[in-house]
């Protein structure tokens, strides 16, 4: 949700949030009006951000978890 600025500070990553929700609303334009709701767009955008969060956490911490699992297996 945060990104680095050119000066080294942190700011809200508006492009990531906007693209998740924008893509969700845009892809829903193909649905009939009864299905193309704001609620559906918000849910789909939130799911996209949630999977991105899980993916980033996994790529950040998986090497440490994997190393710890290998240590425990080798001790037995």
N, CA, C and O atoms as CSV, one atom per row, in Angstrom:
chain,resi,resn,atom,element,x,y,z
A,1,UNK,N,N,0.815,-1.190,0.000
A,1,UNK,CA,C,0.000,0.000,0.000
A,1,UNK,C,C,0.862,1.259,0.000
A,1,UNK,O,O,0.387,2.340,-0.348
A,2,UNK,N,N,2.129,1.119,0.391
A,2,UNK,CA,C,3.033,2.266,0.387
A,2,UNK,C,C,4.114,2.057,-0.661
A,2,UNK,O,O,4.497,0.928,-0.968
A,3,UNK,N,N,4.593,3.158,-1.200
A,3,UNK,CA,C,5.679,3.111,-2.171
A,3,UNK,C,C,6.675,4.214,-1.847
A,3,UNK,O,O,6.349,5.180,-1.157
A,4,UNK,N,N,7.870,4.060,-2.343
A,4,UNK,CA,C,8.915,5.062,-2.113
A,4,UNK,C,C,8.782,6.201,-3.114
A,4,UNK,O,O,8.416,5.997,-4.271
A,5,UNK,N,N,9.088,7.400,-2.641
A,5,UNK,CA,C,9.117,8.564,-3.528
A,5,UNK,C,C,10.544,8.758,-4.033
A,5,UNK,O,O,11.472,8.099,-3.564
A,6,UNK,N,N,10.707,9.652,-4.975
A,6,UNK,CA,C,12.044,9.934,-5.500
A,6,UNK,C,C,12.963,10.503,-4.431
A,6,UNK,O,O,14.178,10.322,-4.501
A,7,UNK,N,N,12.404,11.182,-3.454
A,7,UNK,CA,C,13.211,11.768,-2.389
A,7,UNK,C,C,13.515,10.772,-1.272
A,7,UNK,O,O,14.223,11.107,-0.322
A,8,UNK,N,N,12.986,9.549,-1.377
A,8,UNK,CA,C,13.273,8.520,-0.372
A,8,UNK,C,C,12.196,8.349,0.673
A,8,UNK,O,O,12.290,7.446,1.504
A,9,UNK,N,N,11.176,9.185,0.658
A,9,UNK,CA,C,10.080,9.063,1.618
A,9,UNK,C,C,9.079,8.011,1.173
A,9,UNK,O,O,9.286,7.321,0.175
A,10,UNK,N,N,8.002,7.898,1.917
A,10,UNK,CA,C,6.944,6.955,1.585
A,10,UNK,C,C,5.646,7.698,1.311
A,10,UNK,O,O,5.367,8.737,1.910
A,11,UNK,N,N,4.864,7.150,0.401
A,11,UNK,CA,C,3.560,7.719,0.070
A,11,UNK,C,C,2.606,6.579,-0.269
A,11,UNK,O,O,3.035,5.452,-0.519
A,12,UNK,N,N,1.327,6.878,-0.274
A,12,UNK,CA,C,0.322,5.873,-0.609
A,12,UNK,C,C,0.465,5.512,-2.084
A,12,UNK,O,O,0.627,6.392,-2.930
A,13,UNK,N,N,0.406,4.248,-2.382
A,13,UNK,CA,C,0.554,3.755,-3.740
A,13,UNK,C,C,-0.785,3.860,-4.469
A,13,UNK,O,O,-1.489,2.865,-4.646
A,14,UNK,N,N,-1.124,5.075,-4.885
A,14,UNK,CA,C,-2.424,5.311,-5.508
A,14,UNK,C,C,-2.576,4.560,-6.827
A,14,UNK,O,O,-3.683,4.149,-7.174
A,15,UNK,N,N,-1.497,4.376,-7.560
A,15,UNK,CA,C,-1.595,3.662,-8.838
A,15,UNK,C,C,-2.016,2.219,-8.630
A,15,UNK,O,O,-2.776,1.671,-9.428
A,16,UNK,N,N,-1.527,1.597,-7.559
A,16,UNK,CA,C,-1.865,0.185,-7.311
A,16,UNK,C,C,-3.322,0.038,-6.877
A,16,UNK,O,O,-4.029,-0.863,-7.329
A,17,UNK,N,N,-3.748,0.913,-6.018
A,17,UNK,CA,C,-5.136,0.873,-5.556
A,17,UNK,C,C,-6.075,1.223,-6.705
A,17,UNK,O,O,-7.081,0.548,-6.923
A,18,UNK,N,N,-5.742,2.276,-7.432
A,18,UNK,CA,C,-6.572,2.696,-8.553
A,18,UNK,C,C,-6.658,1.651,-9.650
A,18,UNK,O,O,-7.719,1.454,-10.243
A,19,UNK,N,N,-5.551,0.983,-9.923
A,19,UNK,CA,C,-5.578,-0.020,-10.988
A,19,UNK,C,C,-6.382,-1.251,-10.578
A,19,UNK,O,O,-7.060,-1.845,-11.417
A,20,UNK,N,N,-6.322,-1.645,-9.312
A,20,UNK,CA,C,-7.090,-2.805,-8.855
A,20,UNK,C,C,-8.587,-2.549,-8.972
A,20,UNK,O,O,-9.329,-3.376,-9.502
A,21,UNK,N,N,-9.018,-1.404,-8.477
A,21,UNK,CA,C,-10.442,-1.092,-8.538
A,21,UNK,C,C,-10.871,-0.692,-9.945
A,21,UNK,O,O,-11.971,-1.037,-10.376
A,22,UNK,N,N,-10.023,0.025,-10.659
A,22,UNK,CA,C,-10.352,0.410,-12.028
A,22,UNK,C,C,-10.531,-0.799,-12.932
A,22,UNK,O,O,-11.472,-0.855,-13.723
A,23,UNK,N,N,-9.631,-1.761,-12.816
A,23,UNK,CA,C,-9.742,-2.978,-13.630
A,23,UNK,C,C,-10.999,-3.759,-13.270
A,23,UNK,O,O,-11.659,-4.317,-14.146
A,24,UNK,N,N,-11.328,-3.798,-11.989
A,24,UNK,CA,C,-12.534,-4.520,-11.563
A,24,UNK,C,C,-13.777,-3.861,-12.147
A,24,UNK,O,O,-14.645,-4.549,-12.684
A,25,UNK,N,N,-13.872,-2.546,-12.048
A,25,UNK,CA,C,-15.048,-1.855,-12.584
A,25,UNK,C,C,-15.099,-1.936,-14.106
A,25,UNK,O,O,-16.175,-2.086,-14.686
A,26,UNK,N,N,-13.956,-1.838,-14.745
A,26,UNK,CA,C,-13.919,-1.913,-16.201
A,26,UNK,C,C,-14.322,-3.303,-16.702
A,26,UNK,O,O,-15.072,-3.424,-17.670
A,27,UNK,N,N,-13.826,-4.340,-16.046
A,27,UNK,CA,C,-14.173,-5.694,-16.485
A,27,UNK,C,C,-15.648,-6.007,-16.242
A,27,UNK,O,O,-16.216,-6.860,-16.924
A,28,UNK,N,N,-16.265,-5.338,-15.293
A,28,UNK,CA,C,-17.690,-5.563,-15.011
A,28,UNK,C,C,-18.608,-4.897,-16.021
A,28,UNK,O,O,-19.814,-5.145,-16.004
A,29,UNK,N,N,-18.073,-4.061,-16.898
A,29,UNK,CA,C,-18.907,-3.387,-17.889
A,29,UNK,C,C,-19.553,-4.367,-18.855
A,29,UNK,O,O,-20.556,-4.038,-19.488
A,30,UNK,N,N,-19.004,-5.549,-18.976
A,30,UNK,CA,C,-19.559,-6.571,-19.861
A,30,UNK,C,C,-20.772,-7.257,-19.246
A,30,UNK,O,O,-21.552,-7.891,-19.957
A,31,UNK,N,N,-20.935,-7.138,-17.940
A,31,UNK,CA,C,-22.057,-7.785,-17.269
A,31,UNK,C,C,-23.355,-7.011,-17.521
A,31,UNK,O,O,-23.321,-5.815,-17.812
A,32,UNK,N,N,-24.495,-7.695,-17.409
A,32,UNK,CA,C,-25.775,-6.970,-17.478
A,32,UNK,C,C,-25.886,-5.989,-16.304
A,32,UNK,O,O,-25.220,-6.156,-15.282
A,33,UNK,N,N,-26.716,-4.989,-16.457
A,33,UNK,CA,C,-26.850,-3.952,-15.429
A,33,UNK,C,C,-27.202,-4.505,-14.054
A,33,UNK,O,O,-26.779,-3.952,-13.039
A,34,UNK,N,N,-27.960,-5.572,-14.012
A,34,UNK,CA,C,-28.341,-6.120,-12.702
A,34,UNK,C,C,-27.144,-6.734,-11.961
A,34,UNK,O,O,-27.179,-6.874,-10.738
A,35,UNK,N,N,-26.092,-7.097,-12.695
A,35,UNK,CA,C,-24.893,-7.670,-12.072
A,35,UNK,C,C,-23.758,-6.661,-11.952
A,35,UNK,O,O,-22.875,-6.819,-11.108
A,36,UNK,N,N,-23.773,-5.647,-12.773
A,36,UNK,CA,C,-22.720,-4.643,-12.780
A,36,UNK,C,C,-22.990,-3.611,-11.690
A,36,UNK,O,O,-23.522,-2.533,-11.957
A,37,UNK,N,N,-22.618,-3.955,-10.461
A,37,UNK,CA,C,-22.898,-3.081,-9.319
A,37,UNK,C,C,-21.607,-2.547,-8.725
A,37,UNK,O,O,-20.532,-3.106,-8.940
A,38,UNK,N,N,-21.724,-1.471,-7.984
A,38,UNK,CA,C,-20.573,-0.905,-7.281
A,38,UNK,C,C,-20.054,-1.909,-6.252
A,38,UNK,O,O,-18.846,-2.042,-6.057
A,39,UNK,N,N,-20.970,-2.607,-5.604
A,39,UNK,CA,C,-20.578,-3.592,-4.599
A,39,UNK,C,C,-19.677,-4.663,-5.206
A,39,UNK,O,O,-18.658,-5.022,-4.616
A,40,UNK,N,N,-20.044,-5.174,-6.377
A,40,UNK,CA,C,-19.244,-6.204,-7.035
A,40,UNK,C,C,-17.862,-5.666,-7.403
A,40,UNK,O,O,-16.858,-6.354,-7.219
A,41,UNK,N,N,-17.812,-4.448,-7.919
A,41,UNK,CA,C,-16.527,-3.827,-8.259
A,41,UNK,C,C,-15.640,-3.651,-7.041
A,41,UNK,O,O,-14.434,-3.890,-7.104
A,42,UNK,N,N,-16.235,-3.234,-5.930
A,42,UNK,CA,C,-15.455,-3.048,-4.700
A,42,UNK,C,C,-14.941,-4.384,-4.171
A,42,UNK,O,O,-13.802,-4.476,-3.713
A,43,UNK,N,N,-15.769,-5.406,-4.232
A,43,UNK,CA,C,-15.350,-6.728,-3.765
A,43,UNK,C,C,-14.207,-7.253,-4.628
A,43,UNK,O,O,-13.202,-7.732,-4.103
A,44,UNK,N,N,-14.356,-7.165,-5.954
A,44,UNK,CA,C,-13.322,-7.672,-6.843
A,44,UNK,C,C,-12.019,-6.893,-6.697
A,44,UNK,O,O,-10.944,-7.493,-6.724
A,45,UNK,N,N,-12.088,-5.585,-6.544
A,45,UNK,CA,C,-10.884,-4.785,-6.330
A,45,UNK,C,C,-10.202,-5.137,-5.020
A,45,UNK,O,O,-8.976,-5.219,-4.953
A,46,UNK,N,N,-11.005,-5.346,-3.969
A,46,UNK,CA,C,-10.438,-5.717,-2.662
A,46,UNK,C,C,-9.795,-7.095,-2.705
A,46,UNK,O,O,-8.747,-7.311,-2.096
A,47,UNK,N,N,-10.413,-8.026,-3.417
A,47,UNK,CA,C,-9.835,-9.367,-3.554
A,47,UNK,C,C,-8.499,-9.283,-4.284
A,47,UNK,O,O,-7.540,-9.952,-3.900
A,48,UNK,N,N,-8.428,-8.472,-5.326
A,48,UNK,CA,C,-7.179,-8.291,-6.066
A,48,UNK,C,C,-6.083,-7.751,-5.154
A,48,UNK,O,O,-4.957,-8.248,-5.171
A,49,UNK,N,N,-6.412,-6.737,-4.358
A,49,UNK,CA,C,-5.424,-6.187,-3.425
A,49,UNK,C,C,-5.035,-7.211,-2.360
A,49,UNK,O,O,-3.872,-7.282,-1.963
A,50,UNK,N,N,-5.999,-7.999,-1.898
A,50,UNK,CA,C,-5.715,-9.023,-0.889
A,50,UNK,C,C,-4.777,-10.091,-1.409
A,50,UNK,O,O,-3.841,-10.487,-0.715
A,51,UNK,N,N,-5.018,-10.566,-2.636
A,51,UNK,CA,C,-4.120,-11.565,-3.212
A,51,UNK,C,C,-2.732,-10.982,-3.453
A,51,UNK,O,O,-1.730,-11.679,-3.294
A,52,UNK,N,N,-2.667,-9.729,-3.830
A,52,UNK,CA,C,-1.368,-9.068,-3.990
A,52,UNK,C,C,-0.622,-8.998,-2.673
A,52,UNK,O,O,0.589,-9.211,-2.629
A,53,UNK,N,N,-1.344,-8.698,-1.596
A,53,UNK,CA,C,-0.737,-8.646,-0.271
A,53,UNK,C,C,-0.203,-10.011,0.145
A,53,UNK,O,O,0.921,-10.119,0.635
A,54,UNK,N,N,-1.004,-11.046,-0.050
A,54,UNK,CA,C,-0.583,-12.402,0.307
A,54,UNK,C,C,0.624,-12.819,-0.523
A,54,UNK,O,O,1.555,-13.437,-0.007
A,55,UNK,N,N,0.608,-12.482,-1.800
A,55,UNK,CA,C,1.725,-12.813,-2.681
A,55,UNK,C,C,3.009,-12.128,-2.229
A,55,UNK,O,O,4.071,-12.751,-2.201
A,56,UNK,N,N,2.916,-10.861,-1.880
A,56,UNK,CA,C,4.093,-10.127,-1.423
A,56,UNK,C,C,4.607,-10.660,-0.086
A,56,UNK,O,O,5.816,-10.765,0.119
A,57,UNK,N,N,3.699,-10.992,0.811
A,57,UNK,CA,C,4.127,-11.567,2.088
A,57,UNK,C,C,4.799,-12.920,1.880
A,57,UNK,O,O,5.803,-13.232,2.521
A,58,UNK,N,N,4.234,-13.717,0.979
A,58,UNK,CA,C,4.823,-15.017,0.692
A,58,UNK,C,C,6.216,-14.901,0.109
A,58,UNK,O,O,7.126,-15.613,0.533
A,59,UNK,N,N,6.396,-14.015,-0.857
A,59,UNK,CA,C,7.718,-13.865,-1.460
A,59,UNK,C,C,8.727,-13.263,-0.486
A,59,UNK,O,O,9.927,-13.506,-0.609
A,60,UNK,N,N,8.257,-12.495,0.465
A,60,UNK,CA,C,9.154,-11.893,1.457
A,60,UNK,C,C,9.592,-12.898,2.517
A,60,UNK,O,O,10.767,-12.940,2.882
A,61,UNK,N,N,8.658,-13.706,3.013
A,61,UNK,CA,C,8.958,-14.553,4.161
A,61,UNK,C,C,9.154,-16.022,3.829
A,61,UNK,O,O,9.633,-16.766,4.684
A,62,UNK,N,N,8.804,-16.486,2.615
A,62,UNK,CA,C,8.933,-17.894,2.283
A,62,UNK,C,C,10.373,-18.402,2.390
A,62,UNK,O,O,10.564,-19.508,2.896
A,63,UNK,N,N,11.396,-17.666,1.948
A,63,UNK,CA,C,12.762,-18.195,2.101
A,63,UNK,C,C,13.129,-18.490,3.560
A,63,UNK,O,O,13.798,-19.486,3.836
A,64,UNK,N,N,12.705,-17.645,4.484
A,64,UNK,CA,C,12.988,-17.883,5.908
A,64,UNK,C,C,12.219,-19.088,6.427
A,64,UNK,O,O,12.767,-19.903,7.169
A,65,UNK,N,N,10.960,-19.204,6.042
A,65,UNK,CA,C,10.146,-20.335,6.483
A,65,UNK,C,C,10.714,-21.631,5.922
A,65,UNK,O,O,10.818,-22.630,6.634
A,66,UNK,N,N,11.075,-21.611,4.662
A,66,UNK,CA,C,11.643,-22.792,4.003
A,66,UNK,C,C,12.940,-23.226,4.693
A,66,UNK,O,O,13.157,-24.416,4.920
A,67,UNK,N,N,13.789,-22.268,5.021
A,67,UNK,CA,C,15.055,-22.562,5.708
A,67,UNK,C,C,14.792,-23.182,7.080
A,67,UNK,O,O,15.463,-24.140,7.464
A,68,UNK,N,N,13.827,-22.645,7.815
A,68,UNK,CA,C,13.496,-23.188,9.134
A,68,UNK,C,C,12.933,-24.598,9.035
A,68,UNK,O,O,13.241,-25.448,9.871
A,69,UNK,N,N,12.113,-24.856,8.023
A,69,UNK,CA,C,11.553,-26.198,7.832
A,69,UNK,C,C,12.673,-27.187,7.537
A,69,UNK,O,O,12.689,-28.288,8.087
A,70,UNK,N,N,13.603,-26.805,6.678
A,70,UNK,CA,C,14.719,-27.692,6.344
A,70,UNK,C,C,15.553,-27.999,7.574
A,70,UNK,O,O,15.983,-29.138,7.761
A,71,UNK,N,N,15.790,-27.000,8.418
A,71,UNK,CA,C,16.564,-27.225,9.650
A,71,UNK,C,C,15.878,-28.233,10.548
A,71,UNK,O,O,16.534,-29.122,11.092
A,72,UNK,N,N,14.560,-28.111,10.715
A,72,UNK,CA,C,13.812,-29.012,11.586
A,72,UNK,C,C,13.821,-30.435,11.031
A,72,UNK,O,O,13.914,-31.399,11.791
A,73,UNK,N,N,13.725,-30.566,9.714
A,73,UNK,CA,C,13.728,-31.883,9.093
A,73,UNK,C,C,15.092,-32.545,9.238
A,73,UNK,O,O,15.179,-33.746,9.491
A,74,UNK,N,N,16.143,-31.771,9.080
A,74,UNK,CA,C,17.494,-32.324,9.182
A,74,UNK,C,C,17.858,-32.714,10.609
A,74,UNK,O,O,18.690,-33.599,10.805
A,75,UNK,N,N,17.263,-32.082,11.600
A,75,UNK,CA,C,17.544,-32.410,13.005
A,75,UNK,C,C,16.966,-33.761,13.402
A,75,UNK,O,O,17.483,-34.409,14.312
A,76,UNK,N,N,15.916,-34.191,12.740
A,76,UNK,CA,C,15.258,-35.435,13.117
A,76,UNK,C,C,15.968,-36.643,12.627
A,76,UNK,O,O,15.521,-37.764,12.873
